[in-house]
Amino acid sequence: MSIITITSFLYIAALAAFVIMLLSRKSLILLFARALFLASVASHGILMLILSINLHEVPLSSVPQAINMMIFISSLAFIPIVLSRKTYLLGVFFLPFASFALLWVLPDIGLSAPATFRFHTYWYPLHTLSVITGEAMFVVAAVTSIVYLVHEHIIRKGDFHSSVSSSLPALTLLDRILYISVLVGFLAITSGMIMGTLWAQSKGLHLSKIMPKIIAGGIVWIIFAVCLHQRFAIGWKGRRTAIVTLIGFSLMIVLLFLINMLFPHAHGLGLLL
């Protein structure tokens, strides 16, 4: 059984365990679900290590590898959330996204393919890793936003004593997680954009080759910048932040696919052709 199969199976098993825990409310099942989640992340880390050794570089030179890295980093960020007594239920909302994304990209990550892409500069991997870290934190923010809106909807309906409502984290705690993840993601994206500019200058890339990515990244950056500005300037919290975060995350995903479908030269090896 390959490491890809093991990793995929563990993520799906962790998802199933969290769903069963949600329905049964058994502490033993929660313990088992947490153990499966930790095993999933550990297996994913081994997969990343094997991939890096086989390719002799950080696996970031293709879209499937980038998405795989994004899921891995967001999974790492979710470890303290899943292990916390107050926020473990967020794992139920995160694992469907992680499992689906991995099942989609893992067959194409090039585990045994030879490395074909060399940038001969540290700016590119730093740029890509920073951007992907920012995107991973936006995954955390988006999941938290969904949970916040679900919990708020339950409260608005007056169903305070439902089993789901009693298990969901408090709105103030969700808002804090949302704020921290958006802030860290924004700072990482900003750093990535700066390092991407330095890399492009070092390689003498023509502006037309990277313009699609600049525009897409700029749109996402502006949305989250407005979100943070409004929070500090006029005290946006909770529902407004959650809605803007989901809009920004949705646009990020849509633009990721559009850029790579319409402008395949704007990523990886195509930049140097």
Residue, then its C-alpha position, 0 to 999 in steps of 0.5 A: m500500500s502506497i503512502i498516498t493511499i494510506t494518507s487518503f484513507l486516514y483522512i477519510a477515516a478521521l472524517a468518518a470518526f468525527v461524524i460518528m462522534l457528532l452523532s453519538r457524543k461519545s468521548l471515546i470516539l472523540l479520542f479515536a477521531r483525534a488520534l486518526f486526525l493526528a495520524s493523518v497529518a503525520s502520514h501527510g508529513i511523511l508523504m511530503l518528505i518522500l516527495s521532497i526527497n524524490l524531487h530534490e526540491v520543495p514540492l511546489s512546482s505544479v498546481p496539484q503540489a501547491i494544493n497538497m501543500m496548502i492542505f498540509i499546512s492547514s491541517l497543521a494549523f488545525i491540530p491545536i483546534v482539534l485537540s482543544r476541548k472547546t473547538y474540536l468540532l471544527g474538525v467536522f467542517f474541515l475534514p470534508f474539504a481536506s479529504f476531497a481536495l487530497l483525493w483530487v490532487l494526490p494522484d497527480i503530485g508526481l511522487s516518483a517523477p523526476a524534478t524538471f523545474r529549477f529556479h536557481t534562486y531561493w526567492y521562488p520557493l520562499h514566495t510560493l511557500s509564503v503564499i500557500t501558507g497564507e492560503a492555508m490560513f484562509v482555509v482555517a478562516a473560511v471553515t471558522s466562518i462557516v461554523y460561526l454563521v451556523h452557530e449564529h443562525i442556531i442562536r437566532k432561531g432560539d434553539f439554544h439547547s440543541s445538541v449541535s449548538s451546545s457543542l459548537p465553540a462560543l461565538t467570541l472564541l470563533d471570532r478570535i480564531l477567525y481574526i487570528s487566521v485572517l491576520v496571519g494569512f494576510l501577512a503571509i500573502t503580503s510577504g509572498m507578494i513581495m518575495g514574488t516581485l524580487w524573484a521576478q526581477s531576478k529572473g527578468l520575467h516579462l510583466s505580461k507573463i505574471m500579470p494574471k497572477i498579479i491581478a488575481g493575487g491583488i484582488v484577494w489581497i484587497i478583500f482581506a485588507v479591507c476586512l482587517h481595516q474595517r475591523f480595526a477602523i470601525g470594529w467589524k466583528g463576527r458576522r461581517t468578518a465571516i461573510v467577507t472572509l467567505i467571499g474572499f476565500s471563494l474568489m481565491i479558489v475561483l481565481l486559482f482555477l481560472i488563472n491555471m485554466l486560462f493562463p497555464h504559462a503563469h505558473g511553474l515551468g511555463l514562466l520560464l518558457 
